[in-house]
Amino acid sequence: MAWYDEAVFYHIYPLGLAGAPKENTYGEPVHRLNNIIPWISHIKEIGCNALYIGPLFESVGHGYETTDYKKLDSRLGDNNDLKNFVKECHKQGIKVIFDGVFNHTGRDFFVFQDIKKNRESSQYKDWYCNVYFGGNNEYNDGFSYENWGGYNLLAKINQRNPAVKDYICDVIRFWVSEFDVDGIRLDAADVLDFDYMKALRHTANEVKPDFWLMGEVIHGDYTRWVNGDTLHSVTNYNLHKALYSGHNDHNYFEIAHTVKRLYEMGGNKPDGLKLYNFVDNHDVERIYTKLNNKAHFVPVHVLMYTLPGVPSIYYGSEFGIEGRKERFSDDSLRPALNLEDYKDALNNNECTILIRKLGLARQASNALSYGAYKELMLTNRQYAFSRSTADETAVITVNNDDSDFTMTLPCGQTAEYIGAITGQKVSVQNGQICVNLAANSGEIWLPCTSELEKSLKAGNIVRVSDGNKTVKTEADLNKTKAEKAEKNELDSGKLKADKAVENEIASEKAENDKNVEIKARTGKNSSTNETSKNNTNTSETSVGDTAASSDKSFEEGKIAGLQEAILAIMERHGNVTEQMKRDVYNNTHHDSLITWVKSFFN
């Protein structure tokens, strides 16, 4: 077992979070990295124990046109700032990995500048791919070279040059000795030479126990990169796509098929292919933006935290912020944020509260890190699976439908299970649990012990299977102020009014029982109104017609009231799109709307 087997990552794009200028003037260091230090305790508080941060090193713009691999970007500060930052992370129990941009450099890199100056006489002329002194480019260098992604701003490194390999391996050694980094995320790993990656892995094995190499890979057979010779893990873009489209299309088959294929790719073993799972990052749109139904934020993240792999949260997404990819800029994906603006998030932001509960559940359960995966139930809108070790079985349930759903599922041989999100407890009968899953929700069912139940309520997490009572995090997971406020508002407002009207209807039914027969609708209270009450002397037919008309009018008004209540709650939770409004107004079923309202408090 290595530290990354139990990691829950937080991902920071530092130039964006710190609000650094878009262009580097290479002037005196501005110590913006120090402003990110308060985020370390926030990272820990929401249940993360590892940080992926980068790019960090001197560059001219967005960070991936490296100028100096051994110097913190002057827009963020100096090397002492980075040393102190990593030291503080370690002090709070958080591992740190840097972004390693080893496929290309910027034009200000000393090697490129030497080639510009000395041309054919440069000792570095073979450090880049296909340098041709008979060509030219838009910068009028008097030579051409192979670039990355079609941008001459990024000169492609010749990874087969032994001198280049030695230099980059020395950079890794420097990062460990100078900053005590715990691993590296390799940028553009899907275009790195495999012998080059083997050299990096060899160095990683030397510099530090459990030094982690994770690579950015978009498509393909992930086992080409993840093996004993090259990388420990790669970015799981396959699952990333399935998680949001599977919810937008109400298609859990897409997600389950992707999981099955990846699990088989790893030899059907929980430790066969531990991929880096995410739902958004600095290159793709925010998950809250991509979801058609914002309520799916819950089941999406339940899956991301519990499916095989290593989960990661991109900074700000725990607050439910939006970010749309623009044609010529990724700035909206990499915003400057002030943590002070979110100081009450753990009390009143449902997205933050959820992420924290998921992080704590992940740390509480060995099965979620090491357990074998088994599909238990699958429909387009419901999905259940287990993660099992020899000592523990966790059961995960998700529902993307607008109505509740009841599942009966096999589980471990314990007496009782508890939901890590809701705190609900269910008994085990004949090796099964029967659970009710609220609309657009998810739950992690863990074997219930007194220690776990107590720690879930207090936010002090212990391991389920070994009973380790060491406190991992500290906080209260009781009902939040916002939840209470919303519930009180509904109790005293629309739901209270709804109940009062239903009581009046019941009274009217008794009074007019001899004259009017009103049939109860399935799951609804039947009713009349003042019209029928004031016309008890009319014929039975007349009274019946009036009652039916009044009942219809009343029901329509009650439905409208529930719809408005739902929209009011949704607006409090975030932006309400036109599609979300249409979804609410198209739902004209009383029981479904009541269930929808209740789901906000589960």
Summary of the structure (lengths in Angstrom):
residues: 602
radius of gyration: 28.8
end to end distance: 35.5
largest distance: 111.5
contacts: 2010
relative contact order: 0.07
helix: 42%
strand: 18%
